[in-house]
Amino acid sequence: MISEEELKKKIKEVNSANFVGKKCVKIALNKKIVLKENIIKIKDVPHIQIYFIEVLEENK
């Protein structure tokens, strides 16, 4: 488990993340990292998967 402050810092450093459980999913919602409709439940436990993709512009 990590604190909310630590989570806010770490999310900026990763390419993907899995959030499992009410507390971290709630933080992701509050920080607008994820939309409510993208949350799934596995055995009634909230779960989100996040992927950060950088789009590179082609040279013309």
C-alpha positions, 0 to 999 in steps of 0.5 A: 500500500502507498499513500495518496501523495506517493500515488500522485507522484508515482503515476507520473512516472509509469507507462501503465498501472493497475488499481485494485480496491476502493481506496485507490480507485477513488483517488484515481476518480478524484484526480480525474485519472480515470472515468467512472465508466471505465471501472470494472469489478472483479468479485465486487472489488473495483479495478482499473487498468491505465495505459499512458501512450505517447503519440509521436508525430511523423516527420514530413 
